[in-house]
């Protein structure tokens, strides 16, 4: 009987054994990660020996840990019991950090959609009203040229402050989670509980000034005598480009502080 350890596998057989694509094995060969021990010089057919099965299994396992092919290539040839333990412990630490990051992102997304569902209940674009807003905590980002390199911009609702001197951007963060943002303490701000004239704009962001004008006109019949509106318009993106492809369906909450 032929010794099992003497058996060989053609590239297609090995691919089926591991439920992977033949092209992946060819890529591993090209990268020097798993070079077949037997190659037919006439047709270039690849054949693998038994001793190559477990290294392939290890490569597949390390890819599940999100190890790069370069890292795997450097680690595999010289591995031993000590180096393998150290390497895997480092990788598991990185996986744990990634896992915790994903959990944080899941929590942030849940909060964001809860905000959307809550705000959309009152997002009647034909209504303008006075409302006492709770404290709003936010982190300053800067101008339009700053937002796209700040990871917070992609996670939290955007606040836009339209002021006479220009427009600045920030992100709205949960007030009960400010301790998580210690590294942003120099940019952490709060809008105190106050009265605002509130309205909603539906449509492209570049048309929002029409809603500002509509709110200012409506204020004449809403505000008490002696009150006026602050010059700054605070906009909160409820439905924006991250959620909706059609800019005509964007929904923005507009708040203008009432000064007594």
C-alpha positions, 0 to 999 in steps of 0.5 A: 500500500502506498504510504499516505505521506507520499501522496501528492495533490494537483493544484485543482485537488488542493484547491478543492480540499481547502475550498479555495480558488485555484487562482489563489494558489497560483498567487501564493506561488507567485509571491513565494508563499507556497511554491509547489514542490513538483512542477512539470517542465513541459506544461508547468502543472503544479503538484503539491506534496503532503508536507505542504498541506499544513503550511497552507492551512497555517496561511489560511488561518493567518489570513483569517487573523488579517495578517498580510501576505508579506507578514506571513511570508516573513513569519512562516519560514523561520517559525518555531514554538517560541516565535509562533506563540509571540507572533500569534499573541501579537496578532490576537491583540490586534484582532481584539483591538479591531473587534473593540473598534467594530463594537464601538462603530456598531454602537455609534451607528445604532445611536445615529439611526436612533437619532434619525428615527427620533428627529424624523418624527418631527421633520415637517418641512412646513412647520417652524416652531420654538423649542427648548433644546437640551445640551448638545455636545460637539467636537469642532472639526474646522472648515470644509478642507478639514472634515474628510481627514477626520474619522469622527466625520464619518461616524457622528451626525454633522453640525454645520455652523453658518456664520457671517465670517464663514462656515465651520463643521463639527460632529454631534456626540452623545452627552453621556459619553463625553469621557470617551473623547478625552483626546479631543478635549481641546475641541470639545464644546457644548451648546447649553440648554436654550430656546431655538427657532427650529425648522427643517430643510428638505433638499440639497445643502446648497439651497439651505439659505432659502430655509434660513430666509423662510424661518426669519420671515416666520419669526416675525409672527412667532417670537415675543416682543423684544426677542430676536434671532442670533446671526448663527444658523446651526444645521444638523444633518439628519438624512445626508449623503451617507444615507441618501443618494438623492440630494433632493431627499436630504433632511437638515434640522435648522436651529437659530438661537432666540435672544431675549 
